[in-house]
Each structure stands twice: as C-alpha cells, then as structure tokens.
C-alpha cells in the first residue's frame, strides 16, 4: 500500500466504490430493469419509481445514499449493532 494513502483516501475510495456505486446501481435498476424478463418485484419497483414526481425521486435517492452511508460507515466505526433489526 502506498505510504501516501491515508485514512481520508481510504474513506474516499470506500465512499465512491461502495456507497455511490450501490446507490447508482439501485437507481439504474429502478429506471431500467435489466434483462429480458426482470423479476416482477423489480418491475413493480420500476413502475413505482418512474411514476414519482422528480422531487420525490430525488428524496428516494437521498434516502438510498443515507442507507448506504450508514450501512458502510457504521460498520467501519464499529457502531453496528448486530442481531438487531428495526423491521
């Protein structure tokens, strides 16, 4: 590993390669489900998302970013409470 590669560099890479990539992938799937015959749940999500007003879509993307950030960075900082779910 490069001696100049510090903690902030690591966070930047994790954020772009994990968080942003995950959000972009989910949004892309909601906009354009992949495959010839996507799963019905994917098609339902696509229909719901594409019928939302643009402001609501932006809020969904914002929520996805919050979820991705929380999932990755709470784990990195050891704050994730394993075995407990809010659902």
C-alpha positions as CSV (number, residue, x, y, z in Angstrom):
1,X,0.0,0.0,0.0
2,X,1.3,3.5,-0.8
3,X,2.7,5.4,2.1
4,X,0.8,8.5,1.0
5,X,-2.5,6.6,1.1
6,X,-4.1,7.8,4.4
7,X,-7.4,7.3,6.2
8,X,-9.2,10.0,4.3
9,X,-8.1,8.5,1.0
10,X,-9.5,5.1,2.2
11,X,-12.8,6.8,3.1
12,X,-13.0,8.5,-0.3
13,X,-12.4,5.2,-2.1
14,X,-14.9,3.3,0.0
15,X,-17.5,6.1,-0.5
16,X,-17.1,6.2,-4.3
17,X,-16.5,2.5,-4.9
18,X,-19.1,1.1,-2.4
19,X,-21.7,3.7,-1.4
20,X,-22.1,5.7,-4.6
21,X,-21.8,2.6,-6.8
22,X,-24.5,0.8,-4.8
23,X,-26.8,3.8,-5.0
24,X,-26.2,4.3,-8.7
25,X,-26.8,0.6,-9.3
26,X,-30.1,0.6,-7.5
27,X,-31.3,3.8,-9.2
28,X,-30.2,2.4,-12.6
29,X,-32.2,-0.8,-11.9
30,X,-35.3,1.2,-10.9
31,X,-35.1,3.3,-14.0
32,X,-34.3,0.5,-16.4
33,X,-34.7,-3.1,-15.1
34,X,-32.1,-5.4,-16.6
35,X,-32.7,-8.5,-18.6
36,X,-35.4,-9.7,-20.9
37,X,-37.8,-10.7,-18.2
38,X,-36.9,-8.9,-14.9
39,X,-38.4,-10.2,-11.7
40,X,-41.9,-8.9,-11.0
41,X,-40.7,-7.2,-7.8
42,X,-38.1,-5.3,-9.9
43,X,-40.8,-4.3,-12.4
44,X,-43.1,-3.1,-9.6
45,X,-40.3,-1.0,-8.1
46,X,-39.5,0.4,-11.6
47,X,-43.2,1.4,-12.2
48,X,-43.5,3.0,-8.7
49,X,-40.2,4.9,-9.0
50,X,-40.8,6.2,-12.5
51,X,-44.3,7.4,-11.7
52,X,-43.0,9.6,-8.8
53,X,-42.6,13.3,-9.3
54,X,-39.0,14.3,-9.8
55,X,-38.7,15.8,-6.3
56,X,-39.9,12.6,-4.8
57,X,-37.4,10.6,-6.9
58,X,-34.6,12.9,-5.5
59,X,-35.8,12.1,-2.0
60,X,-35.6,8.4,-2.7
61,X,-32.1,8.7,-4.0
62,X,-31.2,10.8,-0.9
63,X,-32.6,8.0,1.3
64,X,-30.6,5.4,-0.6
65,X,-27.4,7.5,0.0
66,X,-28.2,7.7,3.7
67,X,-28.8,4.0,3.9
68,X,-25.6,3.1,2.0
69,X,-23.5,5.5,4.1
70,X,-25.0,4.3,7.3
71,X,-24.5,0.6,6.4
72,X,-20.9,1.1,5.4
73,X,-19.6,3.7,7.8
74,X,-21.4,2.5,10.9
75,X,-19.8,-0.9,10.3
76,X,-16.4,0.7,9.8
77,X,-16.7,2.6,13.0
78,X,-17.9,-0.5,14.9
79,X,-21.3,1.1,15.7
80,X,-23.4,-1.5,14.0
81,X,-25.5,-3.4,16.5
82,X,-25.5,-7.0,15.1
83,X,-28.5,-9.1,15.6
84,X,-31.0,-6.2,15.9
85,X,-33.3,-5.1,13.2
86,X,-35.8,-2.3,13.1
87,X,-38.1,-4.4,10.9
